[in-house]
Amino acid sequence: MIKYRLETFQTLVETLEQIPTIGRKTAEKIAYTLSVEDKKLAQSIASAIMGAANHIRKCQTCQGLSENEECGICIDTERDNGELCIVQHARDIGIVESVGFFKGKYFVLENLDEVDFEKLQRRIQDCGICEVIFSFPPSLSNDALMLFVEDRLSACQLSFSKIAQGIPTGIALDHIDHLSLMRAFQGRIKI
């Protein structure tokens, strides 16, 4: 009996399956498209992935995505409106930015254990931040996180708010339409 297994194809499928939200069938379809139907697309995607992997890094100021030490938002002096939006993931900055409503600065709070609160306090003072806006999906753990951060920043004399409810509990920002996200920002509440 001859066993039918294409090692390189299976390796590609298994690699694609490691991407969040891509299951086995989708990985097989993508692998087939890239290895059989459109090799030029495969080369283009491979080049784009290598370019991003080699050039994208975390902004040293906000921990968002950047191609330099600081991102374009952090160095933009026109965004000094006294507001700092704290998000959970670097990708959330792009989601909020796509709405076109928020004109302040950002800070990514991906890993609480790695946050240098003294550095964050200096940034708040240097940028003249008056309000911290938490842009987290609603959940009990996120409410506790917001209270913890508020306590750690209590010496800065800030007002704290969070985006308004209306965003379903347990839903990540990248699953929310722009109108709902804009309304959540406009209707944010003091905490």
Short mmCIF file of the C-alpha atoms (twelve columns), coordinates in Angstrom:
data_MODEL
# 
_entry.id   MODEL 
# 
loop_
_atom_site.group_PDB 
_atom_site.id 
_atom_site.type_symbol 
_atom_site.label_atom_id 
_atom_site.label_alt_id 
_atom_site.label_comp_id 
_atom_site.label_asym_id 
_atom_site.label_seq_id 
_atom_site.Cartn_x 
_atom_site.Cartn_y 
_atom_site.Cartn_z 
_atom_site.pdbx_PDB_model_num 
ATOM 1   C CA . MET A 1   0.000   0.000  0.000  1 
ATOM 2   C CA . ILE A 2   1.364   3.407  -1.000 1 
ATOM 3   C CA . LYS A 3   0.925   6.163  1.539  1 
ATOM 4   C CA . TYR A 4   -0.091  9.505  -0.003 1 
ATOM 5   C CA . ARG A 5   1.516   12.299 1.965  1 
ATOM 6   C CA . LEU A 6   3.140   15.427 0.613  1 
ATOM 7   C CA . GLU A 7   5.532   16.476 3.373  1 
ATOM 8   C CA . THR A 8   6.041   20.098 2.260  1 
ATOM 9   C CA . PHE A 9   2.318   20.604 1.704  1 
ATOM 10  C CA . GLN A 10  1.488   19.129 5.132  1 
ATOM 11  C CA . THR A 11  4.151   21.301 6.764  1 
ATOM 12  C CA . LEU A 12  2.547   24.375 5.177  1 
ATOM 13  C CA . VAL A 13  -0.926  23.306 6.331  1 
ATOM 14  C CA . GLU A 14  0.287   22.657 9.880  1 
ATOM 15  C CA . THR A 15  2.083   26.008 9.950  1 
ATOM 16  C CA . LEU A 16  -0.998  27.883 8.722  1 
ATOM 17  C CA . GLU A 17  -3.117  26.135 11.372 1 
ATOM 18  C CA . GLN A 18  -1.028  27.836 14.051 1 
ATOM 19  C CA . ILE A 19  -2.480  31.217 13.035 1 
ATOM 20  C CA . PRO A 20  -5.389  32.115 15.350 1 
ATOM 21  C CA . THR A 21  -8.847  31.472 13.794 1 
ATOM 22  C CA . ILE A 22  -7.476  29.287 10.975 1 
ATOM 23  C CA . GLY A 23  -8.675  25.710 11.177 1 
ATOM 24  C CA . ARG A 24  -7.579  22.634 9.242  1 
ATOM 25  C CA . LYS A 25  -9.884  23.072 6.226  1 
ATOM 26  C CA . THR A 26  -9.062  26.756 5.812  1 
ATOM 27  C CA . ALA A 27  -5.347  25.998 6.141  1 
ATOM 28  C CA . GLU A 28  -5.641  23.339 3.425  1 
ATOM 29  C CA . LYS A 29  -7.450  25.769 1.087  1 
ATOM 30  C CA . ILE A 30  -4.839  28.481 1.649  1 
ATOM 31  C CA . ALA A 31  -1.985  25.989 1.223  1 
ATOM 32  C CA . TYR A 32  -3.470  24.735 -2.046 1 
ATOM 33  C CA . THR A 33  -3.955  28.272 -3.355 1 
ATOM 34  C CA . LEU A 34  -0.404  29.291 -2.483 1 
ATOM 35  C CA . SER A 35  1.387   26.125 -3.597 1 
ATOM 36  C CA . VAL A 36  -0.618  25.281 -6.724 1 
ATOM 37  C CA . GLU A 37  -2.955  28.001 -7.976 1 
ATOM 38  C CA . ASP A 38  -1.045  31.238 -7.360 1 
ATOM 39  C CA . LYS A 39  2.687   30.847 -6.756 1 
ATOM 40  C CA . LYS A 40  3.227   34.567 -7.423 1 
ATOM 41  C CA . LEU A 41  0.861   35.381 -4.539 1 
ATOM 42  C CA . ALA A 42  2.780   32.926 -2.350 1 
ATOM 43  C CA . GLN A 43  6.042   34.726 -3.094 1 
ATOM 44  C CA . SER A 44  4.438   38.102 -2.455 1 
ATOM 45  C CA . ILE A 45  3.020   36.950 0.889  1 
ATOM 46  C CA . ALA A 46  6.337   35.367 1.893  1 
ATOM 47  C CA . SER A 47  8.147   38.625 1.101  1 
ATOM 48  C CA . ALA A 48  5.600   40.701 3.033  1 
ATOM 49  C CA . ILE A 49  5.845   38.386 6.046  1 
ATOM 50  C CA . MET A 50  9.643   38.580 6.057  1 
ATOM 51  C CA . GLY A 51  9.519   42.362 5.696  1 
ATOM 52  C CA . ALA A 52  7.110   42.703 8.612  1 
ATOM 53  C CA . ALA A 53  9.026   40.208 10.757 1 
ATOM 54  C CA . ASN A 54  12.271  42.108 10.137 1 
ATOM 55  C CA . HIS A 55  10.958  45.660 10.544 1 
ATOM 56  C CA . ILE A 56  7.959   45.702 12.892 1 
ATOM 57  C CA . ARG A 57  8.722   46.114 16.581 1 
ATOM 58  C CA . LYS A 58  7.135   47.532 19.707 1 
ATOM 59  C CA . CYS A 59  7.228   51.302 20.216 1 
ATOM 60  C CA . GLN A 60  9.448   52.013 23.209 1 
ATOM 61  C CA . THR A 61  7.003   54.643 24.470 1 
ATOM 62  C CA . CYS A 62  3.536   53.105 24.093 1 
ATOM 63  C CA . GLN A 63  4.298   49.454 23.219 1 
ATOM 64  C CA . GLY A 64  2.242   49.784 20.023 1 
ATOM 65  C CA . LEU A 65  3.513   48.632 16.644 1 
ATOM 66  C CA . SER A 66  6.230   50.646 14.957 1 
ATOM 67  C CA . GLU A 67  8.986   50.470 12.381 1 
ATOM 68  C CA . ASN A 68  11.166  52.782 14.495 1 
ATOM 69  C CA . GLU A 69  11.986  53.192 18.174 1 
ATOM 70  C CA . GLU A 70  8.861   55.358 18.566 1 
ATOM 71  C CA . CYS A 71  5.657   55.100 16.568 1 
ATOM 72  C CA . GLY A 72  4.158   57.918 14.543 1 
ATOM 73  C CA . ILE A 73  1.413   58.528 17.112 1 
ATOM 74  C CA . CYS A 74  3.870   58.999 19.989 1 
ATOM 75  C CA . ILE A 75  5.949   61.551 18.073 1 
ATOM 76  C CA . ASP A 76  2.928   63.438 16.706 1 
ATOM 77  C CA . THR A 77  2.739   66.653 18.767 1 
ATOM 78  C CA . GLU A 78  -0.723  67.442 17.368 1 
ATOM 79  C CA . ARG A 79  -2.063  64.474 19.358 1 
ATOM 80  C CA . ASP A 80  -1.212  66.085 22.708 1 
ATOM 81  C CA . ASN A 81  -4.821  66.646 23.772 1 
ATOM 82  C CA . GLY A 82  -4.440  65.399 27.348 1 
ATOM 83  C CA . GLU A 83  -5.986  61.971 26.710 1 
ATOM 84  C CA . LEU A 84  -4.259  58.599 27.037 1 
ATOM 85  C CA . CYS A 85  -6.070  55.504 25.797 1 
ATOM 86  C CA . ILE A 86  -4.935  52.267 27.417 1 
ATOM 87  C CA . VAL A 87  -5.571  49.161 25.316 1 
ATOM 88  C CA . GLN A 88  -4.780  45.483 25.901 1 
ATOM 89  C CA . HIS A 89  -3.134  44.620 22.595 1 
ATOM 90  C CA . ALA A 90  -1.003  46.552 20.119 1 
ATOM 91  C CA . ARG A 91  -3.469  45.624 17.350 1 
ATOM 92  C CA . ASP A 92  -6.227  47.444 19.284 1 
ATOM 93  C CA . ILE A 93  -4.560  50.784 18.471 1 
ATOM 94  C CA . GLY A 94  -5.177  50.201 14.764 1 
ATOM 95  C CA . ILE A 95  -8.785  49.297 15.471 1 
ATOM 96  C CA . VAL A 96  -9.412  52.485 17.469 1 
ATOM 97  C CA . GLU A 97  -7.517  54.550 14.884 1 
ATOM 98  C CA . SER A 98  -9.641  53.160 12.038 1 
ATOM 99  C CA . VAL A 99  -12.693 54.828 13.592 1 
ATOM 100 C CA . GLY A 100 -10.936 58.212 13.277 1 
ATOM 101 C CA . PHE A 101 -12.444 59.588 16.483 1 
ATOM 102 C CA . PHE A 102 -9.700  59.417 19.135 1 
ATOM 103 C CA . LYS A 103 -6.941  62.055 18.846 1 
ATOM 104 C CA . GLY A 104 -4.846  61.369 21.942 1 
ATOM 105 C CA . LYS A 105 -1.969  59.046 22.807 1 
ATOM 106 C CA . TYR A 106 -1.951  55.314 23.565 1 
ATOM 107 C CA . PHE A 107 -0.434  52.829 25.942 1 
ATOM 108 C CA . VAL A 108 -0.574  49.042 25.523 1 
ATOM 109 C CA . LEU A 109 -1.099  47.077 28.722 1 
ATOM 110 C CA . GLU A 110 -0.551  43.568 27.380 1 
ATOM 111 C CA . ASN A 111 1.341   42.137 30.321 1 
ATOM 112 C CA . LEU A 112 0.785   43.740 33.708 1 
ATOM 113 C CA . ASP A 113 3.961   42.166 35.099 1 
ATOM 114 C CA . GLU A 114 6.095   44.046 32.556 1 
ATOM 115 C CA . VAL A 115 4.606   47.531 33.071 1 
ATOM 116 C CA . ASP A 116 7.046   50.128 34.394 1 
ATOM 117 C CA . PHE A 117 4.562   52.331 36.262 1 
ATOM 118 C CA . GLU A 118 7.224   54.937 37.078 1 
ATOM 119 C CA . LYS A 119 7.969   55.321 33.356 1 
ATOM 120 C CA . LEU A 120 4.234   55.502 32.635 1 
ATOM 121 C CA . GLN A 121 3.786   58.201 35.312 1 
ATOM 122 C CA . ARG A 122 6.640   60.239 33.795 1 
ATOM 123 C CA . ARG A 123 5.015   59.940 30.375 1 
ATOM 124 C CA . ILE A 124 1.680   61.079 31.782 1 
ATOM 125 C CA . GLN A 125 3.350   64.129 33.304 1 
ATOM 126 C CA . ASP A 126 5.521   64.899 30.246 1 
ATOM 127 C CA . CYS A 127 2.559   64.681 27.845 1 
ATOM 128 C CA . GLY A 128 0.194   66.639 30.088 1 
ATOM 129 C CA . ILE A 129 -2.262  63.753 30.321 1 
ATOM 130 C CA . CYS A 130 -5.445  64.672 32.221 1 
ATOM 131 C CA . GLU A 131 -7.644  61.694 31.377 1 
ATOM 132 C CA . VAL A 132 -6.909  57.993 31.061 1 
ATOM 133 C CA . ILE A 133 -9.425  56.098 28.948 1 
ATOM 134 C CA . PHE A 134 -9.508  52.321 29.261 1 
ATOM 135 C CA . SER A 135 -10.504 50.705 25.984 1 
ATOM 136 C CA . PHE A 136 -10.995 47.142 27.210 1 
ATOM 137 C CA . PRO A 137 -13.778 44.708 26.432 1 
ATOM 138 C CA . PRO A 138 -16.116 44.575 29.447 1 
ATOM 139 C CA . SER A 139 -15.398 41.770 31.913 1 
ATOM 140 C CA . LEU A 140 -14.910 41.387 35.648 1 
ATOM 141 C CA . SER A 141 -11.191 40.756 35.237 1 
ATOM 142 C CA . ASN A 142 -10.807 43.882 33.120 1 
ATOM 143 C CA . ASP A 143 -12.721 45.915 35.720 1 
ATOM 144 C CA . ALA A 144 -10.271 44.668 38.356 1 
ATOM 145 C CA . LEU A 145 -7.348  45.529 36.084 1 
ATOM 146 C CA . MET A 146 -8.661  49.065 35.586 1 
ATOM 147 C CA . LEU A 147 -9.008  49.548 39.347 1 
ATOM 148 C CA . PHE A 148 -5.451  48.282 39.859 1 
ATOM 149 C CA . VAL A 149 -4.018  50.664 37.236 1 
ATOM 150 C CA . GLU A 150 -6.078  53.554 38.610 1 
ATOM 151 C CA . ASP A 151 -4.652  52.851 42.060 1 
ATOM 152 C CA . ARG A 152 -1.072  52.698 40.733 1 
ATOM 153 C CA . LEU A 153 -1.551  56.045 38.942 1 
ATOM 154 C CA . SER A 154 -3.399  57.769 41.802 1 
ATOM 155 C CA . ALA A 155 -0.501  60.181 42.430 1 
ATOM 156 C CA . CYS A 156 -0.936  61.663 38.938 1 
ATOM 157 C CA . GLN A 157 -4.282  63.368 39.692 1 
ATOM 158 C CA . LEU A 158 -6.035  62.047 36.610 1 
ATOM 159 C CA . SER A 159 -9.613  61.437 35.675 1 
ATOM 160 C CA . PHE A 160 -10.283 57.859 34.605 1 
ATOM 161 C CA . SER A 161 -12.933 56.618 32.227 1 
ATOM 162 C CA . LYS A 162 -13.699 53.502 30.264 1 
ATOM 163 C CA . ILE A 163 -15.419 53.082 26.955 1 
ATOM 164 C CA . ALA A 164 -19.162 52.815 27.351 1 
ATOM 165 C CA . GLN A 165 -20.981 49.553 27.695 1 
ATOM 166 C CA . GLY A 166 -22.801 48.313 24.684 1 
ATOM 167 C CA . ILE A 167 -19.856 46.296 23.526 1 
ATOM 168 C CA . PRO A 168 -20.788 42.705 24.280 1 
ATOM 169 C CA . THR A 169 -18.993 41.040 27.197 1 
ATOM 170 C CA . GLY A 170 -16.179 38.745 26.135 1 
ATOM 171 C CA . ILE A 171 -15.825 40.211 22.631 1 
ATOM 172 C CA . ALA A 172 -12.398 41.485 21.527 1 
ATOM 173 C CA . LEU A 173 -12.151 44.910 19.879 1 
ATOM 174 C CA . ASP A 174 -11.268 43.431 16.495 1 
ATOM 175 C CA . HIS A 175 -14.785 41.868 16.367 1 
ATOM 176 C CA . ILE A 176 -16.648 45.153 16.895 1 
ATOM 177 C CA . ASP A 177 -17.957 47.348 14.096 1 
ATOM 178 C CA . HIS A 178 -16.660 50.912 13.816 1 
ATOM 179 C CA . LEU A 179 -19.948 52.602 14.698 1 
ATOM 180 C CA . SER A 180 -20.297 50.637 17.953 1 
ATOM 181 C CA . LEU A 181 -16.694 51.384 18.871 1 
ATOM 182 C CA . MET A 182 -17.129 55.100 18.114 1 
ATOM 183 C CA . ARG A 183 -20.309 55.247 20.220 1 
ATOM 184 C CA . ALA A 184 -18.559 53.402 23.041 1 
ATOM 185 C CA . PHE A 185 -15.810 56.035 23.016 1 
ATOM 186 C CA . GLN A 186 -18.270 58.930 22.859 1 
ATOM 187 C CA . GLY A 187 -20.355 57.444 25.672 1 
ATOM 188 C CA . ARG A 188 -17.437 56.500 27.922 1 
ATOM 189 C CA . ILE A 189 -18.113 56.774 31.619 1 
ATOM 190 C CA . LYS A 190 -16.032 57.962 34.563 1 
ATOM 191 C CA . ILE A 191 -14.731 55.242 36.853 1 
# 
